[in-house]
Amino acid sequence: ASSTLSPTFRDSPMISAPASSEANTTIGWVFPETTEEALEGVKNSDYYAALIIPETFTQEMLGFIDGEVDHPTIYYYENEK
């Protein structure tokens, strides 16, 4: 069953993970339940890479509305084997 990396990502009104993953069948998209599971998959060569979108991403991205300038981060981990 497909899932996402975090509830924030899954429930985001701006991003639809299942729709975007179904649109691209060239890449075998996998959505582990946890960050730890994603990183373990990269470490064990189950996954080529992992993109980790923190739960604070959307809040940081939209912080400029409140006058705050935060720089949201998406973490990328690559299987270097």
All heavy atoms as a GROMACS GRO file, in nm:
protein
  633
    1ALA      N    1   0.085  -0.118   0.000
    1ALA     CA    2   0.000   0.000   0.000
    1ALA      C    3   0.088   0.123   0.000
    1ALA      O    4   0.186   0.131   0.071
    1ALA     CB    5  -0.090   0.001   0.122
    2SER      N    6   0.052   0.221  -0.080
    2SER     CA    7   0.128   0.345  -0.086
    2SER      C    8   0.093   0.433   0.031
    2SER      O    9  -0.021   0.441   0.074
    2SER     CB   10   0.097   0.419  -0.216
    2SER     OG   11   0.146   0.347  -0.324
    3SER      N   12   0.193   0.499   0.083
    3SER     CA   13   0.173   0.597   0.188
    3SER      C   14   0.273   0.708   0.165
    3SER      O   15   0.350   0.704   0.072
    3SER     CB   16   0.190   0.532   0.325
    3SER     OG   17   0.321   0.484   0.336
    4THR      N   18   0.275   0.806   0.251
    4THR     CA   19   0.365   0.918   0.234
    4THR      C   20   0.464   0.924   0.349
    4THR      O   21   0.452   0.852   0.446
    4THR     CB   22   0.287   1.050   0.228
    4THR    OG1   23   0.211   1.062   0.348
    4THR    CG2   24   0.195   1.053   0.107
    5LEU      N   25   0.559   1.013   0.338
    5LEU     CA   26   0.662   1.024   0.438
    5LEU      C   27   0.614   1.089   0.567
    5LEU      O   28   0.667   1.062   0.672
    5LEU     CB   29   0.781   1.103   0.382
    5LEU     CG   30   0.853   1.035   0.268
    5LEU    CD1   31   0.962   1.128   0.214
    5LEU    CD2   32   0.916   0.905   0.313
    6SER      N   33   0.515   1.175   0.559
    6SER     CA   34   0.465   1.238   0.680
    6SER      C   35   0.320   1.278   0.660
    6SER      O   36   0.277   1.303   0.548
    6SER     CB   37   0.548   1.361   0.716
    6SER     OG   38   0.519   1.465   0.626
    7PRO      N   39   0.243   1.289   0.769
    7PRO     CA   40   0.104   1.332   0.757
    7PRO      C   41   0.092   1.469   0.693
    7PRO      O   42  -0.002   1.494   0.620
    7PRO     CB   43   0.054   1.334   0.902
    7PRO     CG   44   0.144   1.240   0.974
    7PRO     CD   45   0.277   1.250   0.904
    8THR      N   46   0.186   1.559   0.718
    8THR     CA   47   0.181   1.692   0.659
    8THR      C   48   0.186   1.683   0.508
    8THR      O   49   0.112   1.750   0.437
    8THR     CB   50   0.297   1.779   0.710
    8THR    OG1   51   0.287   1.788   0.852
    8THR    CG2   52   0.293   1.917   0.650
    9PHE      N   53   0.272   1.598   0.456
    9PHE     CA   54   0.284   1.580   0.311
    9PHE      C   55   0.156   1.520   0.255
    9PHE      O   56   0.102   1.569   0.157
    9PHE     CB   57   0.405   1.490   0.281
    9PHE     CG   58   0.430   1.469   0.136
    9PHE    CD1   59   0.480   1.570   0.057
    9PHE    CD2   60   0.404   1.347   0.077
    9PHE    CE1   61   0.503   1.552  -0.077
    9PHE    CE2   62   0.427   1.326  -0.057
    9PHE     CZ   63   0.478   1.429  -0.134
   10ARG      N   64   0.106   1.417   0.316
   10ARG     CA   65  -0.013   1.347   0.268
   10ARG      C   66  -0.135   1.438   0.269
   10ARG      O   67  -0.215   1.437   0.178
   10ARG     CB   68  -0.041   1.224   0.354
   10ARG     CG   69  -0.165   1.148   0.309
   10ARG     CD   70  -0.199   1.028   0.394
   10ARG     NE   71  -0.085   0.963   0.457
   10ARG     CZ   72  -0.071   0.951   0.589
   10ARG    NH1   73  -0.161   0.996   0.672
   10ARG    NH2   74   0.034   0.890   0.638
   11ASP      N   75  -0.150   1.518   0.375
   11ASP     CA   76  -0.269   1.598   0.393
   11ASP      C   77  -0.259   1.737   0.331
   11ASP      O   78  -0.351   1.815   0.340
   11ASP     CB   79  -0.302   1.612   0.542
   11ASP     CG   80  -0.331   1.476   0.605
   11ASP    OD1   81  -0.371   1.384   0.531
   11ASP    OD2   82  -0.312   1.463   0.726
   12SER      N   83  -0.147   1.768   0.271
   12SER     CA   84  -0.126   1.899   0.214
   12SER      C   85  -0.224   1.926   0.101
   12SER      O   86  -0.238   1.844   0.010
   12SER     CB   87   0.017   1.913   0.162
   12SER     OG   88   0.030   2.034   0.090
   13PRO      N   89  -0.292   2.039   0.103
   13PRO     CA   90  -0.382   2.071  -0.007
   13PRO      C   91  -0.306   2.106  -0.135
   13PRO      O   92  -0.363   2.108  -0.242
   13PRO     CB   93  -0.460   2.192   0.045
   13PRO     CG   94  -0.370   2.254   0.146
   13PRO     CD   95  -0.292   2.140   0.206
   14MET      N   96  -0.176   2.131  -0.123
   14MET     CA   97  -0.098   2.173  -0.238
   14MET      C   98  -0.033   2.056  -0.312
   14MET      O   99   0.008   2.070  -0.426
   14MET     CB  100   0.012   2.271  -0.193
   14MET     CG  101  -0.044   2.393  -0.123
   14MET     SD  102   0.084   2.492  -0.049
   14MET     CE  103   0.136   2.585  -0.192
   15ILE      N  104  -0.022   1.942  -0.247
   15ILE     CA  105   0.049   1.829  -0.306
   15ILE      C  106  -0.037   1.705  -0.296
   15ILE      O  107  -0.092   1.675  -0.193
   15ILE     CB  108   0.183   1.805  -0.233
   15ILE    CG1  109   0.272   1.927  -0.244
   15ILE    CG2  110   0.253   1.682  -0.288
   15ILE    CD1  111   0.397   1.919  -0.163
   16SER      N  112  -0.045   1.631  -0.403
   16SER     CA  113  -0.117   1.505  -0.402
   16SER      C  114  -0.019   1.395  -0.441
   16SER      O  115   0.008   1.375  -0.559
   16SER     CB  116  -0.235   1.509  -0.499
   16SER     OG  117  -0.296   1.384  -0.505
   17ALA      N  118   0.038   1.329  -0.344
   17ALA     CA  119   0.141   1.228  -0.371
   17ALA      C  120   0.092   1.116  -0.462
   17ALA      O  121   0.159   1.084  -0.558
   17ALA     CB  122   0.195   1.173  -0.240
   18PRO      N  123  -0.022   1.055  -0.436
   18PRO     CA  124  -0.065   0.946  -0.524
   18PRO      C  125  -0.084   0.991  -0.668
   18PRO      O  126  -0.044   0.923  -0.760
   18PRO     CB  127  -0.195   0.897  -0.461
   18PRO     CG  128  -0.182   0.933  -0.318
   18PRO     CD  129  -0.107   1.065  -0.319
   19ALA      N  130  -0.142   1.108  -0.690
   19ALA     CA  131  -0.164   1.156  -0.826
   19ALA      C  132  -0.032   1.180  -0.897
   19ALA      O  133  -0.013   1.141  -1.012
   19ALA     CB  134  -0.248   1.283  -0.825
   20SER      N  135   0.065   1.242  -0.828
   20SER     CA  136   0.192   1.271  -0.892
   20SER      C  137   0.272   1.144  -0.918
   20SER      O  138   0.342   1.134  -1.017
   20SER     CB  139   0.274   1.370  -0.807
   20SER     OG  140   0.305   1.312  -0.682
   21SER      N  141   0.260   1.046  -0.830
   21SER     CA  142   0.335   0.922  -0.850
   21SER      C  143   0.273   0.838  -0.961
   21SER      O  144   0.342   0.770  -1.034
   21SER     CB  145   0.343   0.842  -0.721
   21SER     OG  146   0.215   0.802  -0.679
   22GLU      N  147   0.140   0.844  -0.976
   22GLU     CA  148   0.074   0.769  -1.082
   22GLU      C  149   0.103   0.831  -1.218
   22GLU      O  150   0.106   0.762  -1.320
   22GLU     CB  151  -0.077   0.764  -1.058
   22GLU     CG  152  -0.113   0.678  -0.939
   22GLU     CD  153  -0.259   0.692  -0.899
   22GLU    OE1  154  -0.335   0.757  -0.973
   22GLU    OE2  155  -0.295   0.638  -0.794
   23ALA      N  156   0.128   0.961  -1.222
   23ALA     CA  157   0.154   1.029  -1.347
   23ALA      C  158   0.289   0.991  -1.405
   23ALA      O  159   0.310   0.998  -1.524
   23ALA     CB  160   0.147   1.180  -1.327
   24ASN      N  161   0.382   0.949  -1.322
   24ASN     CA  162   0.515   0.913  -1.369
   24ASN      C  163   0.538   0.766  -1.339
   24ASN      O  164   0.570   0.729  -1.227
   24ASN     CB  165   0.621   0.999  -1.301
   24ASN     CG  166   0.760   0.971  -1.355
   24ASN    OD1  167   0.785   0.868  -1.417
   24ASN    ND2  168   0.850   1.064  -1.332
   25THR      N  169   0.524   0.682  -1.440
   25THR     CA  170   0.543   0.538  -1.420
   25THR      C  171   0.685   0.494  -1.450
   25THR      O  172   0.719   0.378  -1.430
   25THR     CB  173   0.445   0.458  -1.507
   25THR    OG1  174   0.464   0.495  -1.645
   25THR    CG2  175   0.301   0.487  -1.466
   26THR      N  176   0.770   0.586  -1.498
   26THR     CA  177   0.909   0.553  -1.525
   26THR      C  178   0.986   0.529  -1.397
   26THR      O  179   1.070   0.441  -1.388
   26THR     CB  180   0.976   0.666  -1.605
   26THR    OG1  181   0.900   0.690  -1.722
   26THR    CG2  182   1.117   0.630  -1.642
   27ILE      N  183   0.956   0.609  -1.296
   27ILE     CA  184   1.022   0.597  -1.166
   27ILE      C  185   0.932   0.513  -1.077
   27ILE      O  186   0.813   0.535  -1.069
   27ILE     CB  187   1.046   0.735  -1.102
   27ILE    CG1  188   1.139   0.818  -1.191
   27ILE    CG2  189   1.102   0.722  -0.962
   27ILE    CD1  190   1.157   0.960  -1.145
   28GLY      N  191   0.990   0.417  -1.008
   28GLY     CA  192   0.912   0.334  -0.916
   28GLY      C  193   0.894   0.403  -0.783
   28GLY      O  194   0.964   0.373  -0.687
   29TRP      N  195   0.800   0.498  -0.775
   29TRP     CA  196   0.777   0.575  -0.653
   29TRP      C  197   0.733   0.483  -0.539
   29TRP      O  198   0.648   0.398  -0.557
   29TRP     CB  199   0.669   0.680  -0.675
   29TRP     CG  200   0.710   0.790  -0.769
   29TRP    CD1  201   0.676   0.799  -0.900
   29TRP    CD2  202   0.792   0.903  -0.741
   29TRP    NE1  203   0.731   0.911  -0.955
   29TRP    CE2  204   0.803   0.977  -0.859
   29TRP    CE3  205   0.856   0.949  -0.626
   29TRP    CZ2  206   0.876   1.096  -0.866
   29TRP    CZ3  207   0.928   1.066  -0.634
   29TRP    CH2  208   0.938   1.138  -0.752
   30VAL      N  209   0.792   0.505  -0.423
   30VAL     CA  210   0.756   0.433  -0.300
   30VAL      C  211   0.740   0.538  -0.192
   30VAL      O  212   0.821   0.630  -0.181
   30VAL     CB  213   0.865   0.331  -0.260
   30VAL    CG1  214   0.830   0.263  -0.130
   30VAL    CG2  215   0.887   0.229  -0.371
   31PHE      N  216   0.636   0.526  -0.110
   31PHE     CA  217   0.611   0.621  -0.003
   31PHE      C  218   0.611   0.549   0.130
   31PHE      O  219   0.507   0.508   0.180
   31PHE     CB  220   0.478   0.694  -0.027
   31PHE     CG  221   0.478   0.776  -0.153
   31PHE    CD1  222   0.432   0.722  -0.271
   31PHE    CD2  223   0.527   0.905  -0.152
   31PHE    CE1  224   0.434   0.796  -0.388
   31PHE    CE2  225   0.530   0.980  -0.268
   31PHE     CZ  226   0.483   0.925  -0.387
   32PRO      N  227   0.730   0.533   0.191
   32PRO     CA  228   0.739   0.465   0.321
   32PRO      C  229   0.660   0.541   0.428
   32PRO      O  230   0.636   0.661   0.416
   32PRO     CB  231   0.888   0.468   0.353
   32PRO     CG  232   0.956   0.489   0.223
   32PRO     CD  233   0.861   0.572   0.142
   33GLU      N  234   0.624   0.469   0.532
   33GLU     CA  235   0.547   0.528   0.642
   33GLU      C  236   0.627   0.629   0.724
   33GLU      O  237   0.572   0.725   0.774
   33GLU     CB  238   0.497   0.417   0.736
   33GLU     CG  239   0.392   0.328   0.676
   33GLU     CD  240   0.258   0.397   0.661
   33GLU    OE1  241   0.227   0.490   0.740
   33GLU    OE2  242   0.184   0.360   0.570
   34THR      N  243   0.758   0.606   0.739
   34THR     CA  244   0.839   0.691   0.826
   34THR      C  245   0.968   0.733   0.757
   34THR      O  246   1.013   0.670   0.661
   34THR     CB  247   0.878   0.618   0.956
   34THR    OG1  248   0.963   0.508   0.923
   34THR    CG2  249   0.754   0.568   1.031
   35THR      N  250   1.027   0.838   0.809
   35THR     CA  251   1.157   0.884   0.761
   35THR      C  252   1.261   0.774   0.782
   35THR      O  253   1.343   0.746   0.695
   35THR     CB  254   1.200   1.011   0.835
   35THR    OG1  255   1.107   1.115   0.804
   35THR    CG2  256   1.340   1.054   0.797
   36GLU      N  257   1.255   0.709   0.898
   36GLU     CA  258   1.350   0.604   0.930
   36GLU      C  259   1.343   0.489   0.828
   36GLU      O  260   1.444   0.436   0.785
   36GLU     CB  261   1.328   0.550   1.071
   36GLU     CG  262   1.360   0.650   1.181
   36GLU     CD  263   1.253   0.758   1.200
   36GLU    OE1  264   1.137   0.739   1.156
   36GLU    OE2  265   1.287   0.863   1.256
   37GLU      N  266   1.222   0.452   0.790
   37GLU     CA  267   1.203   0.346   0.692
   37GLU      C  268   1.261   0.387   0.556
   37GLU      O  269   1.325   0.307   0.487
   37GLU     CB  270   1.055   0.313   0.678
   37GLU     CG  271   1.026   0.196   0.585
   37GLU     CD  272   0.878   0.168   0.572
   37GLU    OE1  273   0.797   0.210   0.657
   37GLU    OE2  274   0.842   0.100   0.473
   38ALA      N  275   1.243   0.512   0.519
   38ALA     CA  276   1.298   0.562   0.392
   38ALA      C  277   1.450   0.559   0.394
   38ALA      O  278   1.514   0.512   0.300
   38ALA     CB  279   1.247   0.703   0.366
   39LEU      N  280   1.508   0.605   0.503
   39LEU     CA  281   1.655   0.608   0.513
   39LEU      C  282   1.713   0.467   0.518
   39LEU      O  283   1.818   0.440   0.459
   39LEU     CB  284   1.698   0.688   0.635
   39LEU     CG  285   1.663   0.837   0.630
   39LEU    CD1  286   1.704   0.906   0.760
   39LEU    CD2  287   1.725   0.904   0.510
   40GLU      N  288   1.646   0.378   0.586
   40GLU     CA  289   1.691   0.238   0.592
   40GLU      C  290   1.685   0.176   0.453
   40GLU      O  291   1.773   0.100   0.414
   40GLU     CB  292   1.605   0.159   0.691
   40GLU     CG  293   1.657   0.021   0.722
   40GLU     CD  294   1.789   0.020   0.800
   40GLU    OE1  295   1.820   0.118   0.870
   40GLU    OE2  296   1.862  -0.080   0.790
   41GLY      N  297   1.581   0.208   0.378
   41GLY     CA  298   1.569   0.158   0.241
   41GLY      C  299   1.682   0.205   0.152
   41GLY      O  300   1.733   0.130   0.068
   42VAL      N  301   1.725   0.330   0.170
   42VAL     CA  302   1.838   0.383   0.093
   42VAL      C  303   1.966   0.312   0.136
   42VAL      O  304   2.046   0.266   0.054
   42VAL     CB  305   1.851   0.536   0.111
   42VAL    CG1  306   1.981   0.586   0.049
   42VAL    CG2  307   1.731   0.607   0.051
   43LYS      N  308   1.984   0.299   0.267
   43LYS     CA  309   2.104   0.234   0.321
   43LYS      C  310   2.117   0.089   0.273
   43LYS      O  311   2.226   0.043   0.242
   43LYS     CB  312   2.099   0.238   0.474
   43LYS     CG  313   2.218   0.175   0.541
   43LYS     CD  314   2.203   0.181   0.693
   43LYS     CE  315   2.311   0.104   0.763
   43LYS     NZ  316   2.291   0.102   0.908
   44ASN      N  317   2.003   0.019   0.266
   44ASN     CA  318   2.004  -0.123   0.226
   44ASN      C  319   1.996  -0.143   0.075
   44ASN      O  320   1.979  -0.255   0.029
   44ASN     CB  321   1.888  -0.196   0.292
   44ASN     CG  322   1.904  -0.206   0.441
   44ASN    OD1  323   2.015  -0.203   0.493
   44ASN    ND2  324   1.792  -0.216   0.511
   45SER      N  325   2.003  -0.034  -0.001
   45SER     CA  326   1.993  -0.038  -0.148
   45SER      C  327   1.856  -0.082  -0.198
   45SER      O  328   1.842  -0.126  -0.312
   45SER     CB  329   2.102  -0.128  -0.208
   45SER     OG  330   2.230  -0.080  -0.176
   46ASP      N  331   1.753  -0.072  -0.114
   46ASP     CA  332   1.617  -0.099  -0.159
   46ASP      C  333   1.566   0.018  -0.244
   46ASP      O  334   1.483  -0.001  -0.332
   46ASP     CB  335   1.523  -0.119  -0.040
   46ASP     CG  336   1.557  -0.244   0.039
   46ASP    OD1  337   1.610  -0.340  -0.019
   46ASP    OD2  338   1.529  -0.244   0.161
   47TYR      N  339   1.615   0.139  -0.212
   47TYR     CA  340   1.575   0.260  -0.283
   47TYR      C  341   1.700   0.329  -0.336
   47TYR      O  342   1.804   0.331  -0.271
   47TYR     CB  343   1.501   0.358  -0.192
   47TYR     CG  344   1.389   0.298  -0.110
   47TYR    CD1  345   1.373   0.330   0.024
   47TYR    CD2  346   1.298   0.209  -0.168
   47TYR    CE1  347   1.270   0.276   0.098
   47TYR    CE2  348   1.195   0.155  -0.093
   47TYR     CZ  349   1.181   0.189   0.039
   47TYR     OH  350   1.080   0.136   0.113
   48TYR      N  351   1.687   0.390  -0.451
   48TYR     CA  352   1.797   0.468  -0.508
   48TYR      C  353   1.821   0.594  -0.427
   48TYR      O  354   1.934   0.636  -0.405
   48TYR     CB  355   1.767   0.503  -0.654
   48TYR     CG  356   1.869   0.596  -0.714
   48TYR    CD1  357   1.996   0.550  -0.749
   48TYR    CD2  358   1.839   0.730  -0.733
   48TYR    CE1  359   2.090   0.636  -0.803
   48TYR    CE2  360   1.933   0.816  -0.787
   48TYR     CZ  361   2.058   0.769  -0.822
   48TYR     OH  362   2.151   0.854  -0.874
   49ALA      N  363   1.713   0.657  -0.381
   49ALA     CA  364   1.725   0.782  -0.308
   49ALA      C  365   1.600   0.805  -0.224
   49ALA      O  366   1.499   0.737  -0.243
   49ALA     CB  367   1.743   0.899  -0.405
   50ALA      N  368   1.609   0.902  -0.134
   50ALA     CA  369   1.494   0.941  -0.052
   50ALA      C  370   1.486   1.093  -0.048
   50ALA      O  371   1.587   1.161  -0.032
   50ALA     CB  372   1.506   0.887   0.090
   51LEU      N  373   1.366   1.144  -0.067
   51LEU     CA  374   1.338   1.285  -0.047
   51LEU      C  375   1.257   1.296   0.081
   51LEU      O  376   1.149   1.237   0.092
   51LEU     CB  377   1.256   1.342  -0.162
   51LEU     CG  378   1.324   1.353  -0.296
   51LEU    CD1  379   1.224   1.394  -0.403
   51LEU    CD2  380   1.437   1.454  -0.290
   52ILE      N  381   1.308   1.367   0.178
   52ILE     CA  382   1.240   1.384   0.306
   52ILE      C  383   1.189   1.527   0.314
   52ILE      O  384   1.267   1.622   0.310
   52ILE     CB  385   1.334   1.354   0.425
   52ILE    CG1  386   1.404   1.218   0.408
   52ILE    CG2  387   1.259   1.366   0.556
   52ILE    CD1  388   1.311   1.099   0.406
   53ILE      N  389   1.059   1.541   0.324
   53ILE     CA  390   0.997   1.672   0.336
   53ILE      C  391   0.950   1.687   0.481
   53ILE      O  392   0.856   1.619   0.522
   53ILE     CB  393   0.879   1.688   0.238
   53ILE    CG1  394   0.929   1.666   0.095
   53ILE    CG2  395   0.813   1.824   0.256
   53ILE    CD1  396   0.821   1.662  -0.010
   54PRO      N  397   1.017   1.772   0.559
   54PRO     CA  398   0.982   1.786   0.701
   54PRO      C  399   0.839   1.836   0.720
   54PRO      O  400   0.783   1.904   0.633
   54PRO     CB  401   1.082   1.890   0.752
   54PRO     CG  402   1.190   1.896   0.651
   54PRO     CD  403   1.128   1.857   0.521
   55GLU      N  404   0.782   1.804   0.833
   55GLU     CA  405   0.646   1.849   0.865
   55GLU      C  406   0.636   2.000   0.867
   55GLU      O  407   0.527   2.054   0.847
   55GLU     CB  408   0.602   1.790   0.999
   55GLU     CG  409   0.581   1.641   0.993
   55GLU     CD  410   0.526   1.585   1.124
   55GLU    OE1  411   0.459   1.659   1.198
   55GLU    OE2  412   0.550   1.467   1.148
   56THR      N  413   0.745   2.070   0.889
   56THR     CA  414   0.744   2.216   0.897
   56THR      C  415   0.759   2.283   0.760
   56THR      O  416   0.758   2.405   0.751
   56THR     CB  417   0.858   2.264   0.987
   56THR    OG1  418   0.983   2.215   0.933
   56THR    CG2  419   0.841   2.216   1.130
   57PHE      N  420   0.771   2.205   0.655
   57PHE     CA  421   0.800   2.259   0.522
   57PHE      C  422   0.696   2.364   0.478
   57PHE      O  423   0.731   2.474   0.439
   57PHE     CB  424   0.808   2.147   0.418
   57PHE     CG  425   0.839   2.198   0.281
   57PHE    CD1  426   0.969   2.224   0.244
   57PHE    CD2  427   0.738   2.221   0.188
   57PHE    CE1  428   0.998   2.272   0.116
   57PHE    CE2  429   0.766   2.268   0.061
   57PHE     CZ  430   0.897   2.294   0.026
   58THR      N  431   0.569   2.329   0.483
   58THR     CA  432   0.466   2.422   0.435
   58THR      C  433   0.463   2.548   0.519
   58THR      O  434   0.455   2.659   0.465
   58THR     CB  435   0.328   2.353   0.436
   58THR    OG1  436   0.333   2.238   0.351
   58THR    CG2  437   0.219   2.447   0.387
   59GLN      N  438   0.473   2.533   0.650
   59GLN     CA  439   0.473   2.649   0.739
   59GLN      C  440   0.591   2.741   0.706
   59GLN      O  441   0.575   2.863   0.700
   59GLN     CB  442   0.480   2.603   0.884
   59GLN     CG  443   0.483   2.716   0.985
   59GLN     CD  444   0.494   2.662   1.127
   59GLN    OE1  445   0.497   2.543   1.149
   59GLN    NE2  446   0.501   2.753   1.222
   60GLU      N  447   0.709   2.682   0.686
   60GLU     CA  448   0.826   2.762   0.653
   60GLU      C  449   0.812   2.825   0.515
   60GLU      O  450   0.854   2.939   0.493
   60GLU     CB  451   0.952   2.676   0.660
   60GLU     CG  452   0.987   2.636   0.802
   60GLU     CD  453   1.100   2.534   0.810
   60GLU    OE1  454   1.144   2.485   0.703
   60GLU    OE2  455   1.142   2.503   0.922
   61MET      N  456   0.755   2.751   0.421
   61MET     CA  457   0.738   2.802   0.286
   61MET      C  458   0.644   2.923   0.284
   61MET      O  459   0.666   3.018   0.210
   61MET     CB  460   0.682   2.690   0.198
   61MET     CG  461   0.674   2.723   0.054
   61MET     SD  462   0.841   2.722  -0.011
   61MET     CE  463   0.804   2.730  -0.183
   62LEU      N  464   0.540   2.918   0.365
   62LEU     CA  465   0.442   3.026   0.367
   62LEU      C  466   0.469   3.130   0.474
   62LEU      O  467   0.390   3.221   0.495
   62LEU     CB  468   0.302   2.967   0.386
   62LEU     CG  469   0.256   2.873   0.275
   62LEU    CD1  470   0.121   2.814   0.308
   62LEU    CD2  471   0.254   2.943   0.141
   63GLY      N  472   0.583   3.120   0.541
   63GLY     CA  473   0.617   3.213   0.648
   63GLY      C  474   0.626   3.357   0.604
   63GLY      O  475   0.603   3.448   0.683
   64PHE      N  476   0.654   3.381   0.476
   64PHE     CA  477   0.665   3.518   0.429
   64PHE      C  478   0.534   3.595   0.446
   64PHE      O  479   0.535   3.718   0.456
   64PHE     CB  480   0.709   3.522   0.282
   64PHE     CG  481   0.605   3.473   0.186
   64PHE    CD1  482   0.513   3.559   0.131
   64PHE    CD2  483   0.599   3.338   0.151
   64PHE    CE1  484   0.417   3.513   0.042
   64PHE    CE2  485   0.505   3.292   0.062
   64PHE     CZ  486   0.412   3.380   0.008
   65ILE      N  487   0.422   3.525   0.454
   65ILE     CA  488   0.293   3.591   0.474
   65ILE      C  489   0.291   3.663   0.609
   65ILE      O  490   0.234   3.771   0.622
   65ILE     CB  491   0.177   3.488   0.465
   65ILE    CG1  492   0.169   3.434   0.322
   65ILE    CG2  493   0.045   3.549   0.510
   65ILE    CD1  494   0.072   3.319   0.305
   66ASP      N  495   0.356   3.602   0.709
   66ASP     CA  496   0.362   3.662   0.842
   66ASP      C  497   0.484   3.753   0.858
   66ASP      O  498   0.512   3.800   0.967
   66ASP     CB  499   0.369   3.552   0.950
   66ASP     CG  500   0.245   3.466   0.952
   66ASP    OD1  501   0.136   3.517   0.919
   66ASP    OD2  502   0.257   3.347   0.985
   67GLY      N  503   0.558   3.773   0.752
   67GLY     CA  504   0.677   3.857   0.758
   67GLY      C  505   0.801   3.783   0.802
   67GLY      O  506   0.905   3.843   0.822
   68GLU      N  507   0.791   3.652   0.818
   68GLU     CA  508   0.908   3.572   0.857
   68GLU      C  509   0.974   3.516   0.732
   68GLU      O  510   0.906   3.475   0.639
   68GLU     CB  511   0.865   3.456   0.947
   68GLU     CG  512   0.804   3.499   1.078
   68GLU     CD  513   0.759   3.380   1.160
   68GLU    OE1  514   0.812   3.270   1.140
   68GLU    OE2  515   0.670   3.398   1.244
   69VAL      N  516   1.105   3.518   0.731
   69VAL     CA  517   1.177   3.462   0.618
   69VAL      C  518   1.249   3.336   0.666
   69VAL      O  519   1.357   3.342   0.721
   69VAL     CB  520   1.277   3.563   0.559
   69VAL    CG1  521   1.350   3.502   0.440
   69VAL    CG2  522   1.206   3.691   0.518
   70ASP      N  523   1.183   3.224   0.648
   70ASP     CA  524   1.244   3.095   0.677
   70ASP      C  525   1.279   3.030   0.544
   70ASP      O  526   1.213   3.053   0.443
   70ASP     CB  527   1.147   3.003   0.753
   70ASP     CG  528   1.125   3.048   0.896
   70ASP    OD1  529   1.218   3.107   0.954
   70ASP    OD2  530   1.016   3.024   0.949
   71HIS      N  531   1.381   2.950   0.547
   71HIS     CA  532   1.422   2.880   0.426
   71HIS      C  533   1.387   2.733   0.442
   71HIS      O  534   1.459   2.659   0.511
   71HIS     CB  535   1.572   2.899   0.401
   71HIS     CG  536   1.608   3.043   0.380
   71HIS    ND1  537   1.586   3.108   0.262
   71HIS    CD2  538   1.661   3.134   0.464
   71HIS    CE1  539   1.625   3.233   0.273
   71HIS    NE2  540   1.671   3.252   0.396
   72PRO      N  541   1.278   2.690   0.381
   72PRO     CA  542   1.238   2.550   0.395
   72PRO      C  543   1.341   2.458   0.331
   72PRO      O  544   1.408   2.496   0.235
   72PRO     CB  545   1.104   2.542   0.322
   72PRO     CG  546   1.104   2.658   0.229
   72PRO     CD  547   1.189   2.763   0.293
   73THR      N  548   1.352   2.340   0.385
   73THR     CA  549   1.451   2.244   0.338
   73THR      C  550   1.384   2.114   0.300
   73THR      O  551   1.296   2.066   0.371
   73THR     CB  552   1.554   2.216   0.450
   73THR    OG1  553   1.614   2.340   0.489
   73THR    CG2  554   1.662   2.122   0.403
   74ILE      N  555   1.426   2.059   0.188
   74ILE     CA  556   1.391   1.922   0.150
   74ILE      C  557   1.521   1.845   0.154
   74ILE      O  558   1.620   1.884   0.093
   74ILE     CB  559   1.329   1.916   0.009
   74ILE    CG1  560   1.196   1.992   0.006
   74ILE    CG2  561   1.310   1.771  -0.034
   74ILE    CD1  562   1.133   2.001  -0.131
   75TYR      N  563   1.522   1.736   0.228
   75TYR     CA  564   1.644   1.657   0.244
   75TYR      C  565   1.648   1.547   0.138
   75TYR      O  566   1.549   1.479   0.114
   75TYR     CB  567   1.649   1.595   0.384
   75TYR     CG  568   1.654   1.700   0.492
   75TYR    CD1  569   1.537   1.744   0.553
   75TYR    CD2  570   1.774   1.757   0.530
   75TYR    CE1  571   1.540   1.841   0.650
   75TYR    CE2  572   1.778   1.854   0.627
   75TYR     CZ  573   1.661   1.896   0.687
   75TYR     OH  574   1.665   1.994   0.784
   76TYR      N  575   1.763   1.531   0.076
   76TYR     CA  576   1.784   1.432  -0.028
   76TYR      C  577   1.896   1.338   0.016
   76TYR      O  578   2.005   1.382   0.050
   76TYR     CB  579   1.822   1.501  -0.159
   76TYR     CG  580   1.858   1.406  -0.271
   76TYR    CD1  581   1.758   1.344  -0.345
   76TYR    CD2  582   1.990   1.380  -0.302
   76TYR    CE1  583   1.791   1.259  -0.448
   76TYR    CE2  584   2.023   1.293  -0.405
   76TYR     CZ  585   1.922   1.233  -0.478
   76TYR     OH  586   1.955   1.148  -0.580
   77TYR      N  587   1.865   1.210   0.017
   77TYR     CA  588   1.965   1.108   0.052
   77TYR      C  589   1.977   1.014  -0.067
   77TYR      O  590   1.876   0.965  -0.118
   77TYR     CB  591   1.922   1.030   0.176
   77TYR     CG  592   1.906   1.116   0.298
   77TYR    CD1  593   1.786   1.176   0.329
   77TYR    CD2  594   2.015   1.138   0.383
   77TYR    CE1  595   1.772   1.256   0.441
   77TYR    CE2  596   2.002   1.218   0.496
   77TYR     CZ  597   1.880   1.277   0.524
   77TYR     OH  598   1.868   1.355   0.634
   78GLU      N  599   2.100   0.989  -0.109
   78GLU     CA  600   2.124   0.906  -0.226
   78GLU      C  601   2.199   0.780  -0.188
   78GLU      O  602   2.290   0.783  -0.106
   78GLU     CB  603   2.205   0.987  -0.328
   78GLU     CG  604   2.231   0.913  -0.456
   78GLU     CD  605   2.305   1.000  -0.556
   78GLU    OE1  606   2.343   1.114  -0.522
   78GLU    OE2  607   2.326   0.953  -0.668
   79ASN      N  608   2.160   0.671  -0.250
   79ASN     CA  609   2.232   0.546  -0.234
   79ASN      C  610   2.357   0.555  -0.320
   79ASN      O  611   2.350   0.557  -0.442
   79ASN     CB  612   2.143   0.428  -0.280
   79ASN     CG  613   2.214   0.296  -0.271
   79ASN    OD1  614   2.335   0.288  -0.260
   79ASN    ND2  615   2.137   0.192  -0.279
   80GLU      N  616   2.473   0.560  -0.256
   80GLU     CA  617   2.598   0.579  -0.328
   80GLU      C  618   2.666   0.450  -0.364
   80GLU      O  619   2.780   0.448  -0.409
   80GLU     CB  620   2.690   0.667  -0.244
   80GLU     CG  621   2.633   0.808  -0.225
   80GLU     CD  622   2.726   0.897  -0.146
   80GLU    OE1  623   2.843   0.860  -0.124
   80GLU    OE2  624   2.679   1.005  -0.106
   81LYS      N  625   2.599   0.338  -0.346
   81LYS     CA  626   2.660   0.209  -0.378
   81LYS      C  627   2.659   0.182  -0.526
   81LYS      O  628   2.579   0.222  -0.600
   81LYS     CB  629   2.585   0.095  -0.306
   81LYS     CG  630   2.602   0.106  -0.157
   81LYS     CD  631   2.527  -0.008  -0.091
   81LYS     CE  632   2.535   0.008   0.059
   81LYS     NZ  633   2.461  -0.093   0.129
   0.00000   0.00000   0.00000
